[in-house]
């Protein structure tokens, strides 16, 4: 369980990030939140789902991006292309698709006056069309949203003229993630937690391992490799401009419970279901700015992918959306083991969610005005700097 590592490694690697305290006010300020809304969420690439949610032509899903006052319709066309649109009818602005997911079987029609659109977003049907004045249906399709797919994950940019395509935005992170079996992943479970906390507070709490020996001491007391002081250390931290990656090792001396042992036996197989890219450890945590996280757990034969989306609703309210992606279970035993894994993680998320809210409550009192980050939290320091860089641009700094 013990490993020897040099302390305070990351400030030496990234001295430009400094070591001083960081202001807490951006986590509770309504004015700062409005700047984030405008400069970050309306101007950067946002993950909204995965193509496995729309496997067939005509399939669609809807994502409400409340922080940007936008409803986004993502649809696979009859030509197989995945496109994104504002979920707004061209006639009088009504919401077009009301279900979270569905299928366009010919036309998708507005329930107000039945204007119909095809799977490519083109307006194809207008009741009583001859009674309009110079109506050109070819110019009245759904308003497109910049949409790109990376390793199966769907991203949109609400800026009408994005300054960067998705590859440019990822800035090398796309190369880091090459070579995985992403096409084998299927969405296994979704959890949504409605938190009374700022989105950055929730993301900060997940973007470090300093809390593991304390907050999760009962559910997973020895799951990660620790030093002789019982502290978990990351193997490496890498920044890709706005984005970050840290990796950890799992503890080879972990003592599983009897139930855990039984579930591990059910998962054992000579055939690998899925393998994901290796960054350095058995646990990789990618933060794709601003609010999307990719987590890879590596098992003896198979890998599991978790994703987090921290969707702000207000300065003090966030939807923490958690998705589990696995390769499809081949047997009932594997399905049972997968269910055990997702359920156990839900207990961990419940502990985390409580902490997110209590931190927000503490900061909102303004009893403390600064945040203090140690060396193993440098990835949080980096995240706050990137947020401030975007907001400063909005303020004209």
C-alpha positions in Angstrom: 0.0 0.0 0.0 3.0 2.3 0.4 4.9 4.1 -2.3 7.7 6.7 -2.2 7.2 9.8 -4.2 8.9 13.2 -4.2 6.6 15.8 -2.5 5.6 19.1 -4.1 6.3 17.9 -7.6 3.7 19.9 -9.5 4.6 23.4 -8.5 8.1 22.7 -9.9 6.5 21.4 -13.1 4.0 24.3 -13.4 5.5 27.3 -11.5 3.5 29.8 -13.5 0.3 28.7 -11.6 1.8 30.0 -8.3 1.1 28.8 -4.8 -1.0 31.6 -3.2 -4.7 31.4 -2.2 -7.4 31.9 -4.7 -10.5 34.1 -4.3 -13.7 32.4 -3.3 -16.0 35.1 -4.5 -16.3 33.7 -8.1 -18.0 30.6 -6.6 -20.9 32.7 -5.0 -21.1 35.9 -7.0 -24.2 36.3 -9.2 -22.4 38.9 -11.3 -19.5 36.6 -11.9 -21.9 33.8 -12.9 -23.5 36.0 -15.5 -20.0 36.5 -17.0 -19.4 32.8 -17.1 -22.8 32.3 -18.8 -21.9 34.7 -21.6 -18.2 34.1 -22.0 -17.8 30.4 -21.2 -21.0 28.5 -21.9 -22.1 30.5 -24.9 -18.6 30.4 -26.5 -16.9 27.0 -25.8 -17.4 23.4 -27.0 -19.8 21.6 -24.7 -20.4 17.8 -24.5 -24.1 17.0 -24.8 -24.1 13.2 -25.1 -22.8 10.2 -27.1 -23.7 8.8 -30.5 -24.7 5.5 -28.9 -27.9 7.4 -27.8 -28.9 7.8 -31.4 -27.7 4.6 -33.1 -30.3 4.6 -36.0 -31.1 7.1 -38.7 -33.8 9.5 -37.5 -33.0 9.0 -33.8 -32.7 12.2 -31.8 -32.1 13.5 -28.2 -32.7 16.9 -26.6 -30.4 18.6 -24.2 -31.5 21.6 -22.2 -28.5 23.9 -21.7 -30.2 26.2 -19.1 -27.1 28.2 -18.4 -27.1 29.4 -22.0 -30.9 29.7 -22.3 -30.8 27.0 -25.1 -32.6 23.8 -25.9 -30.5 21.7 -28.3 -31.8 19.0 -30.6 -29.2 16.4 -31.8 -30.4 14.1 -34.6 -28.9 11.5 -36.8 -30.0 12.2 -40.4 -31.1 9.7 -43.0 -27.6 10.1 -44.4 -26.1 9.0 -41.1 -24.7 12.4 -40.2 -25.1 13.7 -36.7 -26.3 17.3 -36.6 -27.3 19.7 -33.9 -30.0 22.4 -34.0 -31.7 24.9 -31.8 -34.9 23.1 -30.7 -37.1 26.0 -31.9 -39.7 26.0 -34.7 -39.2 28.6 -37.4 -42.8 29.6 -37.5 -43.4 31.3 -34.1 -40.6 30.1 -31.9 -42.3 27.1 -30.2 -40.3 24.2 -28.8 -40.2 21.6 -31.5 -39.3 18.3 -29.7 -40.7 17.9 -26.2 -39.4 14.4 -25.4 -35.8 13.8 -24.2 -35.3 11.3 -27.0 -37.3 10.0 -29.9 -37.3 9.2 -33.6 -38.0 11.3 -36.6 -40.2 9.0 -38.8 -40.4 11.1 -41.9 -41.1 14.6 -40.3 -40.7 16.0 -36.9 -43.7 18.3 -36.4 -44.4 21.2 -34.1 -47.4 20.6 -31.9 -48.5 24.2 -32.2 -49.2 24.5 -36.0 -47.7 21.3 -37.3 -44.8 22.7 -39.3 -42.7 19.6 -40.3 -39.0 19.1 -40.5 -36.9 16.2 -41.8 -34.0 14.5 -40.1 -31.6 17.0 -41.7 -33.5 20.0 -40.2 -35.1 21.1 -43.4 -38.6 22.5 -43.4 -40.7 20.2 -45.5 -44.3 20.8 -44.6 -46.4 23.9 -43.8 -50.2 23.6 -43.4 -52.1 26.1 -45.4 -48.8 27.2 -47.0 -50.5 29.1 -49.9 -52.0 31.5 -47.4 -48.5 32.8 -46.4 -46.7 35.6 -48.1 -43.6 34.7 -50.2 -42.8 31.8 -47.9 -39.5 30.1 -48.9 -39.3 26.8 -47.0 -35.7 26.2 -48.1 -34.6 29.2 -46.0 -36.7 28.3 -42.9 -35.1 25.1 -41.7 -34.1 24.6 -38.1 -31.3 26.9 -36.9 -28.1 24.8 -36.9 -25.6 24.6 -34.0 -22.0 23.8 -34.6 -21.8 20.1 -33.9 -18.8 17.7 -33.9 -18.3 14.1 -32.8 -15.1 13.0 -31.1 -14.6 9.3 -30.1 -18.4 9.0 -30.1 -19.0 11.9 -27.8 -21.1 14.7 -29.2 -20.0 18.3 -28.7 -21.8 21.6 -29.6 -20.8 25.2 -29.7 -23.5 27.8 -29.3 -21.4 30.6 -30.8 -22.8 31.2 -34.3 -19.2 31.5 -35.6 -16.9 29.4 -33.4 -13.3 30.6 -33.4 -12.0 27.0 -33.2 -13.1 23.7 -34.4 -13.3 20.9 -31.9 -9.8 19.5 -32.7 -8.3 22.9 -32.3 -10.2 23.4 -29.0 -9.0 20.0 -27.6 -5.4 21.2 -28.2 -3.7 17.8 -28.2 -6.1 16.0 -25.9 -7.6 14.3 -28.9 -4.2 12.7 -29.6 -3.9 11.5 -26.0 -7.2 9.7 -26.4 -6.5 7.9 -29.6 -6.6 4.1 -29.8 -9.4 3.2 -27.4 -12.4 0.9 -28.0 -14.8 3.8 -27.7 -17.0 2.3 -30.4 -17.7 -0.6 -28.0 -19.1 1.6 -25.3 -22.8 1.6 -24.5 -24.6 3.9 -22.1 -25.4 1.7 -19.1 -26.8 4.1 -16.5 -27.5 7.8 -15.9 -27.7 9.6 -12.6 -28.7 13.2 -12.2 -28.2 15.0 -8.9 -29.8 18.4 -8.3 -27.3 20.3 -6.1 -27.6 23.5 -4.2 -24.1 24.4 -5.1 -22.1 26.4 -7.7 -20.9 24.3 -10.6 -17.2 25.0 -9.9 -17.5 23.8 -6.4 -18.8 20.5 -7.5 -16.2 20.1 -10.2 -13.4 21.1 -7.8 -14.4 18.4 -5.4 -14.1 15.7 -8.0 -10.9 17.1 -9.6 -8.6 15.9 -6.8 -7.8 12.8 -4.7 -6.8 14.7 -1.5 -10.3 13.9 0.0 -10.3 10.2 -0.7 -8.8 8.9 2.6 -11.3 11.0 4.6 -14.6 11.5 2.8 -14.8 8.0 1.4 -13.0 6.1 4.2 -15.9 3.7 4.8 -17.0 2.9 1.2 -13.5 2.6 -0.4 -10.9 2.9 2.3 -7.9 1.4 0.5 -8.9 1.4 -3.2 -6.2 3.8 -4.3 -2.4 3.5 -3.8 -1.3 5.7 -0.9 2.1 6.8 0.6 3.4 6.0 4.1 1.2 8.8 5.5 -1.9 7.3 4.0 -2.3 10.1 1.4 -3.2 9.3 -2.2 -0.8 10.8 -4.7 -1.3 11.3 -8.4 1.2 9.8 -10.8 1.2 12.7 -13.2 -0.6 15.9 -14.1 -0.7 17.2 -17.7 -2.4 20.4 -19.1 -3.6 20.8 -22.6 -4.2 24.5 -22.7 -7.7 24.7 -21.1 -8.0 21.0 -20.3 -6.3 18.8 -17.7 -5.4 15.2 -17.0 -4.3 13.4 -13.9 -3.7 9.7 -13.3 -3.5 7.5 -10.2 -2.7 3.9 -9.4 -5.1 1.5 -7.8 -3.9 -0.2 -4.6 -2.7 -3.8 -5.4 -3.1 -4.6 -1.7 -6.8 -3.6 -1.7 -8.8 -5.9 0.5 -12.2 -6.5 -1.1 -15.3 -7.3 0.8 -16.8 -10.8 0.3 -19.5 -9.3 -1.9 -16.9 -7.4 -3.9 -14.9 -10.5 -4.3 -17.9 -12.4 -5.6 -18.6 -9.7 -8.2 -15.0 -9.7 -9.3 -15.2 -13.4 -10.0 -18.3 -12.8 -12.1 -16.4 -10.4 -14.3 -13.4 -12.7 -14.9 -13.1 -13.8 -18.5 -10.4 -14.7 -21.0 -12.0 -12.3 -23.6 -11.7 -8.6 -23.2 -14.9 -6.6 -23.6 -13.4 -3.1 -23.9 -10.0 -1.3 -23.6 -9.5 2.5 -23.3 -6.4 4.6 -23.8 -3.8 4.4 -21.1 -2.4 7.7 -19.8 -0.2 6.4 -17.0 -2.3 4.8 -14.2 -5.2 2.6 -13.7 -7.4 5.6 -13.1 -7.4 8.6 -15.5 -9.3 11.8 -14.9 -9.7 14.1 -17.9 -11.3 17.5 -17.5 -12.4 18.9 -20.8 -13.2 22.6 -20.1 -15.5 23.9 -19.0 -17.7 21.2 -17.5 -17.1 17.7 -19.0 -15.1 15.0 -17.3 -14.0 11.6 -18.7 -12.9 9.0 -16.2 -11.4 5.7 -17.1 -11.1 2.8 -14.6 -9.0 -0.2 -15.8 -9.8 -3.7 -14.6 -8.1 -7.0 -15.2 -9.8 -7.6 -18.5 -12.2 -4.7 -19.1 -12.3 -0.9 -18.7 -15.2 1.3 -17.6 -15.8 4.9 -18.6 -17.6 7.4 -16.4 -18.5 10.9 -17.6 -19.6 13.9 -15.5 -21.4 17.0 -16.8 -21.8 19.8 -14.3 -24.7 21.9 -15.7 -25.2 25.2 -14.0 -28.8 26.3 -13.5 -28.0 29.3 -11.3 -25.0 30.6 -9.3 -26.1 28.3 -6.4 -27.7 25.4 -8.3 -26.2 22.7 -10.5 -27.3 19.5 -12.1 -24.5 16.9 -11.8 -25.1 14.4 -14.5 -23.2 11.1 -14.2 -23.1 8.5 -17.0 -21.7 5.0 -17.0 -20.4 3.6 -20.2 -19.5 -0.1 -20.5 -19.2 -2.7 -23.2 -22.5 -4.7 -23.4 -22.6 -7.5 -20.9 -22.3 -10.9 -22.6 -23.8 -12.9 -19.8 -26.2 -12.5 -16.9 -23.2 -12.7 -14.5 -21.5 -9.8 -16.2 -24.7 -7.8 -16.1 -25.0 -8.4 -12.4 -21.4 -7.3 -11.8 -21.9 -4.1 -13.8 -25.0 -3.3 -11.8 -23.1 -3.8 -8.6 -20.3 -1.4 -9.8 -22.7 1.4 -10.7 -24.7 1.0 -7.5 -21.6 1.2 -5.3 -20.4 4.3 -7.1 -23.8 5.9 -6.4 -23.1 5.7 -2.7 -19.8 7.6 -3.3 -21.6 10.2 -5.3 -24.1 10.8 -2.5 -21.2 11.5 -0.1 -19.7 13.9 -2.7 -22.9 15.7 -3.3 -23.4 16.5 0.4 -19.9 18.0 0.4 -20.6 20.2 -2.6 -23.6 21.7 -0.9 -21.9 22.2 2.5 -18.9 23.9 0.9 -21.2 26.3 -1.0 -23.1 27.1 2.2 -19.8 27.8 4.0 -18.5 30.1 1.2 -21.9 31.9 0.8 -21.6 33.0 4.5 -18.4 34.8 3.4 -16.8 33.8 6.7 -13.9 32.7 4.5 -12.9 34.6 1.4 -10.0 32.5 0.0 -9.4 29.0 -1.1 -6.2 27.2 -0.3 -4.8 24.6 -2.7 -1.9 22.2 -1.9 0.4 20.8 -4.5 -1.8 17.8 -5.2 -4.6 20.2 -6.1 -2.7 22.0 -8.8 -5.2 20.9 -11.4 -7.9 22.9 -9.5 -5.7 25.9 -9.5 -5.3 25.5 -13.2 -9.0 25.2 -13.7 -9.7 28.4 -11.8 -7.1 30.3 -13.8 -8.7 29.2 -17.1 -12.2 30.3 -15.8 -10.7 33.7 -14.8 -9.0 34.0 -18.2 -12.3 33.6 -20.0 -14.2 35.9 -17.6 -11.5 38.6 -17.7 -11.9 38.7 -21.5 -15.6 39.3 -20.9 -14.8 42.1 -18.5 -12.5 43.7 -21.1 -9.4 43.1 -18.9 
